[in-house]
Amino acid sequence: MKTIRIYRDYFFDQRASLGSCFVLDEKCNRLFKSVSLERGWMDNERNVSCIPVGVYDVVLEYSPRFQKDLWEIKGVPNRSECKFHSANYWHQLNGCIALGKYEDFLDDDKIPDVVSSRSTMEAFHKSMGDDTKAILEVYNLFELI
C-alpha cells in the first residue's frame, strides 16, 4: 500500500498553509513530489480549516460534485468529504488538499497560491497506479523542531 505524506512547513495566518506532498511506495521509494495547499489551522472547523496532524486512510471514490474519481481522506474527526482535488487558491478549498507544481502569487491577496494544479493532480493520480486505498500521514514541520 502506498503512503502519501504531507509536510506542512508554512502557515500564512489562519487562511492558508503550504507544504510538500510525497507519494511513497511500500519500500519508501519516492514516486511523486509536489507543493500542497490547504486552508490554515482553524481548530479543525468544517469548511475553513486544514485537517489535523495525524494518520488517515485514503480511498479512491467517485465524486458527484467533481464528476470524477478523487482520493478522499477518511476518519478526519468531525469531518467528511475531505478530498485531494485541483485548486490554485486557498479560498477554493473547504477543508480539502490541492497539489501544485510550485507556489507563486497568482492574485492580489498576498498569500501564496499553487501553479499547475490540474496537471499536478493528474501526475498524483498516475503515481497512485491502480491502487484504490492508501495511507495519508500529515505532519507540521515546525512542531517537529
C-alpha positions as CSV (number, residue, x, y, z in Angstrom):
1,M,0.0,0.0,0.0
2,K,1.3,3.4,-0.9
3,T,1.8,6.2,1.6
4,I,1.0,9.9,1.0
5,R,3.0,12.2,3.2
6,I,2.3,15.9,3.7
7,Y,4.9,18.0,5.5
8,R,3.4,21.4,6.2
9,D,6.1,24.0,6.6
10,Y,4.4,27.3,6.1
11,F,1.2,28.8,7.6
12,F,0.0,32.1,6.3
13,D,-2.1,33.4,9.2
14,Q,-5.2,31.3,9.5
15,R,-6.2,31.3,5.9
16,A,-3.7,29.1,4.1
17,S,-0.9,26.5,4.7
18,L,1.6,25.2,2.3
19,G,3.9,22.3,2.4
20,S,5.2,19.4,0.4
21,C,3.4,16.2,-0.7
22,F,5.1,12.9,-1.4
23,V,3.8,9.6,-2.6
24,L,6.0,6.7,-1.4
25,D,5.8,3.0,-2.4
26,E,6.0,0.1,0.1
27,K,9.8,0.4,0.2
28,C,9.6,4.2,0.8
29,N,10.8,5.0,-2.7
30,R,9.5,8.4,-3.8
31,L,7.0,8.2,-6.7
32,F,5.8,11.7,-6.7
33,K,6.5,15.2,-5.1
34,S,4.6,18.4,-5.2
35,V,3.6,21.5,-3.3
36,S,0.5,21.1,-1.1
37,L,-2.0,23.9,-0.4
38,E,-4.7,23.8,2.3
39,R,-6.7,26.2,4.5
40,G,-4.9,27.4,7.6
41,W,-5.5,25.9,11.0
42,M,-8.9,26.9,12.5
43,D,-9.3,24.2,15.2
44,N,-10.5,21.6,12.6
45,E,-13.6,23.7,11.9
46,R,-15.6,22.3,8.9
47,N,-15.0,24.1,5.6
48,V,-12.5,26.6,6.9
49,S,-9.6,24.5,8.5
50,C,-6.9,22.2,7.3
51,I,-7.2,18.7,8.7
52,P,-5.4,17.9,12.0
53,V,-2.0,16.3,12.0
54,G,-2.4,12.5,12.0
55,V,-2.6,9.3,10.0
56,Y,-5.6,8.7,7.9
57,D,-7.0,6.1,5.4
58,V,-7.4,7.4,1.9
59,V,-9.8,5.8,-0.6
60,L,-10.3,6.5,-4.3
61,E,-14.0,7.3,-4.7
62,Y,-16.3,8.8,-7.3
63,S,-17.2,12.4,-6.5
64,P,-20.5,13.6,-7.9
65,R,-19.5,17.2,-7.4
66,F,-16.3,16.9,-9.4
67,Q,-17.7,14.1,-11.7
68,K,-14.5,12.1,-11.4
69,D,-12.7,9.7,-9.1
70,L,-10.9,11.6,-6.3
71,W,-8.9,10.5,-3.3
72,E,-11.0,11.0,-0.1
73,I,-9.4,11.3,3.3
74,K,-11.3,9.1,5.8
75,G,-11.5,9.3,9.6
76,V,-10.9,13.1,10.0
77,P,-12.6,13.9,13.3
78,N,-16.0,15.6,12.8
79,R,-15.4,16.0,9.1
80,S,-16.3,14.3,5.9
81,E,-15.7,14.8,2.2
82,C,-12.1,16.0,2.6
83,K,-10.5,15.2,-0.7
84,F,-7.4,15.8,-2.9
85,H,-8.5,17.9,-5.8
86,S,-7.2,20.6,-8.1
87,A,-7.3,24.3,-6.9
88,N,-4.9,27.2,-7.2
89,Y,-6.1,29.4,-4.3
90,W,-6.7,28.7,-0.6
91,H,-10.3,30.1,-0.8
92,Q,-11.2,27.3,-3.4
93,L,-10.7,24.7,-0.6
94,N,-13.2,23.8,2.0
95,G,-11.0,21.5,4.1
96,C,-9.6,19.7,1.1
97,I,-6.0,19.5,-0.2
98,A,-4.8,20.8,-3.5
99,L,-1.5,20.0,-5.1
100,G,0.6,22.1,-7.4
101,K,3.9,22.2,-9.3
102,Y,5.2,25.2,-7.3
103,E,4.0,28.2,-5.4
104,D,3.6,31.7,-6.7
105,F,1.4,34.7,-6.1
106,L,-1.4,34.5,-8.7
107,D,-3.8,37.0,-7.3
108,D,-3.7,40.2,-5.2
109,D,-4.3,38.8,-1.7
110,K,-0.5,38.4,-1.0
111,I,-1.0,34.7,0.0
112,P,1.0,32.1,-1.9
113,D,-1.0,30.0,-4.4
114,V,-0.1,26.8,-6.3
115,V,0.6,26.7,-10.0
116,S,-0.5,23.9,-12.5
117,S,-2.8,22.2,-10.0
118,R,-4.8,20.3,-12.7
119,S,-1.7,18.7,-14.3
120,T,-0.1,18.1,-10.9
121,M,-3.2,16.2,-9.7
122,E,-3.1,14.1,-12.9
123,A,0.5,13.2,-12.1
124,F,-0.5,12.4,-8.5
125,H,-3.3,10.1,-9.7
126,K,-0.8,8.4,-12.1
127,S,1.7,7.8,-9.3
128,M,-1.0,6.0,-7.3
129,G,-1.3,3.5,-10.1
130,D,-4.2,1.0,-9.9
131,D,-4.4,1.3,-6.1
132,T,-7.7,2.3,-4.5
133,K,-6.5,2.6,-0.9
134,A,-3.6,4.4,0.7
135,I,-2.4,5.9,3.9
136,L,-2.0,9.6,4.5
137,E,0.4,11.0,7.1
138,V,0.2,14.7,7.9
139,Y,2.9,16.5,9.8
140,N,3.6,20.1,10.8
141,L,7.4,20.5,10.4
142,F,7.6,23.4,12.8
143,E,6.2,21.1,15.5
144,L,9.0,18.6,15.0
145,I,11.8,21.1,15.6
